[in-house]
């Protein structure tokens, strides 16, 4: 497809999405929910066929030398597909926020003023790897009454095409426009440039991928952008803390799964508990083959641990998203240094404190500048599904329009509504 054809093709997608968005905005909740339940059923019915399509993507990825953590993100296992189906069902069971009016107050003039929640209109989603994002984005778009144009990575093209076909079948079954969810069918990168430069059709762009992709889109887009940056998440083990609980949580935050953006990449340990805590967590990481990038103080405490894979940390390690069995470890003086380190080096995604000190916990919650801040819980919980939002479209590291896991409300805006009985302004 040449550049001219890509431009025409993308323009057509935008025009169709804009027309579909008007129909989606007024679609009854029952109809949207019917589409979501149909999509859940289709995902389960077509699990075997979807894995055949996915296998082609996995084969190409490995042949191209893609790193194993990135290959892992491509997989559509039965468990992944069932989780997608559950997300659709969870969304269908949730109340429809579209059209709700909040904050209605009577003014001295007699008019009543409130705000109504409405869809954004059309969003463009640009993402890498993870084909399950196709379902997450589509299902949230349907529930929130939007239309969307999805552009997945070339490494997942077969999986994304197969999933998009099921979405359109579900829309048709519910009597909704199939153009409400469209997948960019070409892997030509020019399509991205076109998609982010169509303010006449697209209301917002949501990029989800590597830092290079986010920076390019933020620089070149002619429409607003909700950014999903990398996940350099931290777990801070405070003094005082429940050491056994801290070991359990720090283990889960790193090793439950290495490739997600909410896995902890940095471990900070208060000096007062380091001598007790570090050998314990070091033994856990050593048993699981996790490489530890360590400061001099943590090296001294971890060196006696049998099988520990220790590497001296560099400055770059404090801000690195590994997506692999690697973690940086630093001993800090206490909560003040931990907060300062996190605010300087983190990607402002998700950071956690493990503590039994209420004052420290409250300070951490107030002062850490991240989209999700946790007390005594694994960073792996930073997820729309776990937060009860249904599927999520991404985890925004922006401070506006949406922050944290972007669910239904993140794909809406508020407009003012005024109710009167013939009042005029004097």
Phi, psi and omega per residue, in radians:
X1 nan 2.090 -3.129
X2 -1.371 3.012 -3.027
X3 -1.042 -0.691 -3.138
X4 -1.110 -0.779 3.141
X5 -1.149 -0.650 3.098
X6 -1.084 -0.745 3.129
X7 -1.098 -0.778 3.126
X8 -1.123 -0.747 -3.122
X9 -1.092 -0.825 -3.119
X10 -1.149 -0.650 3.086
X11 -1.069 -0.714 3.117
X12 -1.121 -0.766 3.090
X13 -1.005 -0.776 -3.126
X14 -1.109 -0.764 3.138
X15 -1.091 -0.753 3.135
X16 -1.163 -0.686 3.125
X17 -1.139 -0.715 -3.140
X18 -1.077 -0.759 3.116
X19 -1.125 -0.728 -3.132
X20 -1.171 -0.563 -3.088
X21 -1.102 -0.584 3.117
X22 -1.141 -0.647 3.109
X23 -1.264 -0.690 -3.137
X24 -1.159 -0.621 -3.084
X25 -1.090 -0.510 -3.135
X26 -1.886 0.173 3.122
X27 -1.173 2.342 3.104
X28 -1.106 2.620 3.138
X29 -0.985 -0.705 -3.103
X30 -1.088 -0.614 -3.134
X31 -1.267 -0.748 3.098
X32 -1.087 -0.724 3.131
X33 -1.159 -0.597 3.080
X34 -1.086 -0.727 3.109
X35 -1.110 -0.715 -3.133
X36 -1.148 -0.733 3.121
X37 -1.187 -0.631 3.081
X38 -1.121 -0.699 3.127
X39 -1.132 -0.722 3.094
X40 -1.037 -0.778 3.139
X41 -1.108 -0.769 -3.110
X42 -1.128 -0.659 3.111
X43 -1.069 -0.724 3.141
X44 -1.254 -0.692 -3.135
X45 -1.159 -0.530 -3.039
X46 -1.877 0.325 -3.101
X47 -0.968 -0.821 -3.104
X48 -1.107 -0.787 -3.135
X49 -1.139 -0.664 3.126
X50 -1.125 -0.606 3.123
X51 -1.212 -0.506 3.060
X52 -1.148 -0.810 3.090
X53 -1.084 -0.749 -3.128
X54 -1.112 -0.621 -3.135
X55 -1.060 -0.611 3.107
X56 -1.139 -0.714 3.095
X57 -1.126 -0.744 -3.136
X58 -1.110 -0.711 3.137
X59 -1.099 -0.787 3.126
X60 -1.129 -0.687 -3.116
X61 -1.108 -0.778 -3.141
X62 -1.188 -0.670 3.115
X63 -1.120 -0.536 3.139
X64 -1.460 -0.027 3.101
X65 1.400 0.412 3.124
X66 -1.128 2.377 -3.128
X67 -1.041 2.558 -3.039
X68 -1.035 -0.671 3.073
X69 -1.046 -0.572 3.112
X70 -1.331 -0.611 3.047
X71 -1.099 -0.693 3.140
X72 -1.029 -0.615 3.138
X73 -1.197 -0.356 -3.109
X74 -1.431 -0.272 -2.937
X75 -1.269 2.310 3.006
X76 -1.894 1.346 3.112
X77 -1.321 2.838 3.048
X78 -0.939 -0.642 3.123
X79 -1.134 -0.747 3.123
X80 -1.078 -0.787 -3.121
X81 -1.163 -0.651 3.114
X82 -1.190 -0.629 3.066
X83 -1.106 -0.691 3.071
X84 -1.075 -0.769 3.127
X85 -1.105 -0.730 3.105
X86 -1.084 -0.674 3.104
X87 -1.070 -0.716 3.089
X88 -1.092 -0.759 -3.138
X89 -1.173 -0.660 3.111
X90 -1.126 -0.727 3.091
X91 -1.096 -0.747 -3.132
X92 -1.077 -0.546 -3.112
X93 -1.431 -0.212 -3.101
X94 -1.427 2.677 3.093
X95 -1.107 2.577 3.101
X96 -1.504 2.063 -3.094
X97 -1.515 -0.212 -3.100
X98 -1.161 2.239 3.136
X99 1.587 -0.148 3.134
X100 -1.215 2.541 -3.137
X101 -1.969 2.257 -3.104
X102 -2.137 2.706 3.018
X103 1.132 0.506 -3.121
X104 -1.200 2.110 -3.120
X105 -2.367 2.487 3.082
X106 -1.473 2.336 -3.139
X107 -1.699 2.836 -3.136
X108 -0.969 -0.476 -3.140
X109 -1.278 -0.248 -3.101
X110 1.859 -0.373 3.126
X111 -1.273 2.680 3.025
X112 -1.911 2.308 -3.049
X113 -2.143 2.282 3.079
X114 -2.571 -2.990 3.121
X115 -2.247 2.406 3.118
X116 -1.927 2.359 3.115
X117 -1.469 2.242 -3.080
X118 -2.343 2.741 3.085
X119 -1.116 2.720 3.047
X120 -1.204 -0.608 -3.124
X121 2.184 -1.647 3.103
X122 -2.211 2.208 3.002
X123 -2.047 2.539 3.035
X124 -1.795 2.292 -3.117
X125 -2.021 2.141 3.127
X126 -2.087 2.108 -3.012
X127 -2.541 2.792 -3.129
X128 -2.016 2.718 3.076
X129 0.920 -2.290 -3.139
X130 0.083 1.519 3.089
X131 -1.156 -0.348 3.096
X132 -1.097 -0.329 3.077
X133 -1.091 -0.517 3.096
X134 -0.989 -0.778 -3.141
X135 -1.283 -0.736 -3.137
X136 -1.050 -0.798 -3.135
X137 -1.169 -0.773 -3.111
X138 -1.105 -0.781 -3.084
X139 -1.166 -0.700 3.099
X140 -1.182 -0.638 3.100
X141 -1.085 -0.775 3.134
X142 -1.089 -0.880 -3.078
X143 -1.088 -0.652 -3.075
X144 -1.509 0.030 3.069
X145 1.305 0.407 3.110
X146 -1.740 3.023 2.852
X147 -2.001 2.703 -3.120
X148 -2.500 2.684 3.018
X149 -2.081 2.103 -3.037
X150 -1.869 2.271 3.087
X151 -2.212 1.682 3.120
X152 -1.453 3.058 3.138
X153 -1.283 2.656 3.137
X154 -1.079 -0.455 -3.114
X155 -1.212 -0.268 -3.111
X156 -2.108 0.413 -2.973
X157 -1.076 -0.745 -3.121
X158 -1.161 -0.739 3.117
X159 -1.109 -0.774 -3.112
X160 -1.135 -0.692 3.114
X161 -1.101 -0.745 -3.132
X162 -1.134 -0.729 3.128
X163 -1.174 -0.715 -3.141
X164 -1.103 -0.606 3.092
X165 -1.086 -0.710 3.126
X166 -1.163 -0.675 3.106
X167 -1.052 -0.775 -3.107
X168 -1.220 -0.559 3.026
X169 -1.104 -0.724 -3.141
X170 -1.161 -0.713 3.096
X171 -1.071 -0.804 -3.130
X172 -1.102 -0.692 3.141
X173 -1.069 -0.564 -3.132
X174 -1.572 -0.042 -3.129
X175 1.409 0.377 3.098
X176 -1.761 2.742 -3.108
X177 -1.163 2.262 3.121
X178 -1.089 -0.483 -3.134
X179 -1.262 -0.033 3.102
X180 -1.174 -0.419 3.044
X181 -2.328 1.972 -3.128
X182 -2.175 2.416 3.067
X183 -1.782 2.321 3.015
X184 -1.193 2.022 -2.978
X185 -1.487 -0.180 3.127
X186 -1.744 2.581 3.064
X187 -1.635 0.057 3.105
X188 -1.078 2.181 -3.082
X189 -1.154 -0.333 3.106
X190 -1.053 -0.475 3.133
X191 -1.076 -0.601 3.104
X192 -1.140 -0.808 3.123
X193 -1.027 -0.653 3.112
X194 -1.233 -0.751 -3.059
X195 -1.090 -0.656 -3.079
X196 -1.468 0.042 -3.098
X197 -2.183 0.611 -3.136
X198 -2.185 1.146 -3.120
X199 -1.103 -0.322 3.110
X200 -1.249 -0.310 -3.119
X201 -2.101 -0.630 -2.989
X202 -1.890 2.224 -3.086
X203 -1.555 -0.513 -3.137
X204 -2.733 2.584 3.063
X205 -1.948 2.372 3.096
X206 -2.114 1.727 3.089
X207 -1.542 2.450 -3.130
X208 -2.435 1.846 -3.096
X209 3.051 -2.679 -3.103
X210 -1.234 2.887 -3.085
X211 -1.044 -0.639 3.135
X212 -1.083 -0.755 3.115
X213 -1.096 -0.807 -3.103
X214 -1.098 -0.765 -3.111
X215 -1.130 -0.720 3.134
X216 -1.087 -0.812 -3.083
X217 -1.198 -0.714 3.114
X218 -1.077 -0.618 -3.133
X219 -1.291 -0.715 -2.954
X220 -1.739 -0.267 -3.027
X221 -1.161 2.499 3.066
X222 -1.853 0.164 3.058
X223 -2.249 2.821 3.124
X224 -1.016 2.641 -3.091
X225 -2.198 2.307 2.957
X226 -1.832 1.909 -2.974
X227 -1.543 2.439 3.006
X228 -2.056 1.606 -3.091
X229 -1.466 -3.100 -3.081
X230 -1.171 2.904 -3.034
X231 -1.991 1.314 3.018
X232 -1.517 1.445 -3.051
X233 -1.603 2.626 -3.114
X234 -2.157 2.569 2.906
X235 -2.039 2.189 3.118
X236 -1.921 2.147 3.114
X237 -1.686 1.960 -2.979
X238 -1.551 2.880 2.964
X239 -2.029 1.911 0.212
X240 -1.635 2.838 3.047
X241 -2.712 2.908 2.976
X242 -1.467 1.815 -2.984
X243 -1.092 -0.735 3.137
X244 -1.074 -0.754 3.097
X245 -1.131 -0.699 -3.129
X246 -1.103 -0.688 3.094
X247 -1.105 -0.790 -3.134
X248 -1.059 -0.807 -3.080
X249 -1.250 -0.753 3.138
X250 -1.115 -0.592 3.055
X251 -1.123 -0.906 -3.115
X252 -1.077 -0.734 -3.079
X253 -1.082 -0.507 3.141
X254 -1.695 -0.786 -2.866
X255 -1.828 -0.148 -3.127
X256 -1.015 -0.671 2.994
X257 -2.832 2.351 -3.006
X258 -1.518 -0.472 -2.962
X259 -1.476 -0.345 -3.106
X260 -1.215 2.721 -3.127
X261 -1.287 -0.174 3.130
X262 -1.757 0.154 3.019
X263 -1.302 2.459 3.128
X264 -1.233 2.306 3.107
X265 -1.880 -0.307 3.137
X266 -2.253 2.431 3.101
X267 -2.126 2.060 3.080
X268 -1.876 2.386 -3.057
X269 -2.290 2.221 3.104
X270 -1.132 2.436 -3.065
X271 -1.001 -0.588 -3.088
X272 -1.163 -0.375 3.135
X273 -2.031 -0.015 -3.017
X274 -1.071 -0.729 -3.082
X275 -1.128 -0.563 3.113
X276 -1.470 -0.761 -2.993
X277 -1.361 -0.789 -2.983
X278 -1.074 -0.754 3.089
X279 -1.060 -0.575 -3.135
X280 -1.222 -0.885 3.141
X281 -1.230 -0.549 3.100
X282 -1.072 -0.684 3.110
X283 -1.146 -0.665 3.105
X284 -1.124 -0.848 -3.135
X285 -1.127 -0.686 3.134
X286 -1.075 -0.743 -3.130
X287 -1.123 -0.466 -3.118
X288 -1.745 0.097 3.069
X289 1.316 0.418 -3.140
X290 -1.458 2.203 3.068
X291 -1.376 2.348 -3.104
X292 -1.937 2.086 3.088
X293 -1.636 1.903 -2.822
X294 -2.063 2.634 2.968
X295 -1.404 2.889 -3.112
X296 -1.001 -0.685 -3.108
X297 -1.183 -0.728 3.122
X298 -1.255 -0.541 3.083
X299 -1.050 -0.772 -3.111
X300 -1.064 -0.618 -3.119
X301 -1.444 -0.418 -3.105
X302 -1.670 -0.304 -3.068
X303 -0.980 -0.655 3.141
X304 -1.268 -0.181 -3.081
X305 -1.232 2.163 -3.114
X306 -1.087 2.275 3.062
X307 1.342 0.099 -3.113
X308 -1.183 2.268 3.098
X309 -1.692 1.727 -3.045
X310 -1.900 2.331 3.076
X311 -2.314 2.355 3.123
X312 -1.120 2.257 -3.121
X313 -1.273 2.534 2.997
X314 -1.853 3.007 3.103
X315 -0.998 -0.642 -3.116
X316 -1.123 -0.548 -3.098
X317 -1.055 -0.551 -3.080
X318 -1.177 -0.365 -3.123
X319 -2.032 0.248 -3.032
X320 -1.549 2.377 2.949
X321 -1.711 1.877 -3.024
X322 -1.415 -0.734 -3.031
X323 0.946 0.676 -3.013
X324 -2.768 2.963 3.099
X325 -1.288 1.116 3.111
X326 -2.424 2.442 3.081
X327 -2.506 2.455 3.039
X328 -1.552 2.499 -3.097
X329 -2.315 2.261 -3.124
X330 -2.434 2.341 3.019
X331 -1.512 2.293 -3.136
X332 -2.154 2.822 -3.089
X333 -1.144 -0.625 -3.109
X334 3.000 -2.759 -3.005
X335 -1.126 -0.602 3.133
X336 -1.066 -0.877 -3.126
X337 -1.167 -0.625 3.119
X338 -1.081 -0.815 3.140
X339 -1.094 -0.770 -3.140
X340 -1.096 -0.743 3.131
X341 -1.090 -0.818 -3.111
X342 -1.099 -0.812 -3.114
X343 -1.146 -0.449 3.131
X344 -1.467 -0.745 -2.968
X345 -1.802 -0.385 -3.013
X346 -1.296 2.941 3.070
X347 -1.634 0.153 3.096
X348 1.120 0.600 -3.138
X349 -1.631 -1.332 -3.099
X350 -2.558 2.297 3.112
X351 -2.469 2.526 -3.014
X352 -2.268 2.590 2.991
X353 -2.025 2.405 3.054
X354 -1.963 1.941 -2.964
X355 -2.721 2.779 2.955
X356 -1.986 0.173 -3.136
X357 -1.767 1.958 -3.070
X358 -1.100 -0.691 -3.127
X359 -1.116 -0.768 3.101
X360 -1.081 -0.734 -3.140
X361 -1.061 -0.789 -3.126
X362 -1.161 -0.672 3.083
X363 -1.094 -0.774 -3.139
X364 -1.053 -0.789 3.138
X365 -1.070 -0.727 -3.094
X366 -1.304 -0.684 -2.892
X367 -1.728 -0.378 3.107
X368 -1.325 2.178 -3.013
X369 -1.640 1.212 -3.123
X370 -2.301 2.819 -3.089
X371 -1.167 -0.628 3.036
X372 -2.246 2.280 3.097
X373 -2.208 2.275 -2.966
X374 -2.163 2.666 3.031
X375 -2.157 2.124 3.064
X376 0.968 0.763 3.082
X377 -2.619 2.688 -3.132
X378 -1.263 2.432 3.067
X379 -1.058 -0.320 3.134
X380 -1.130 -0.215 3.093
X381 -1.371 -0.139 -3.121
X382 -1.279 1.500 -2.977
X383 -2.804 2.402 -3.123
X384 -1.018 -0.695 -3.142
X385 -1.098 -0.790 -3.134
X386 -1.218 -0.472 3.132
X387 -1.463 -0.008 3.140
X388 1.393 0.355 3.141
X389 -1.625 0.038 -2.964
X390 1.353 -2.548 3.063
X391 -1.182 2.821 3.030
X392 -2.164 2.675 3.138
X393 -1.654 -0.166 -3.125
X394 2.748 3.102 3.086
X395 -2.089 1.854 -3.052
X396 -1.318 2.280 3.026
X397 -1.743 0.122 3.010
X398 -1.320 2.914 3.045
X399 -1.711 -0.242 3.017
X400 -2.762 2.717 0.047
X401 -1.335 -0.478 3.132
X402 -2.242 2.602 3.120
X403 -2.387 2.390 -3.095
X404 1.447 -2.842 3.135
X405 -0.994 2.210 -3.087
X406 -1.680 1.856 3.100
X407 -1.854 -2.540 -3.061
X408 -1.043 -0.898 -3.050
X409 -1.118 -0.505 3.098
X410 -1.176 -0.281 3.121
X411 -1.806 0.355 3.110
X412 -2.238 2.950 2.975
X413 -2.367 3.017 -3.139
X414 -1.983 2.288 3.016
X415 -2.014 2.607 3.130
X416 -1.360 2.428 3.029
X417 -2.165 2.431 -3.105
X418 -2.168 2.221 3.125
X419 -2.002 2.206 -3.131
X420 -2.343 3.093 3.091
X421 -2.301 0.808 3.116
X422 1.620 0.214 -3.140
X423 -1.109 2.522 3.028
X424 -2.230 2.701 -3.101
X425 -1.508 2.282 -3.112
X426 -1.522 nan nan
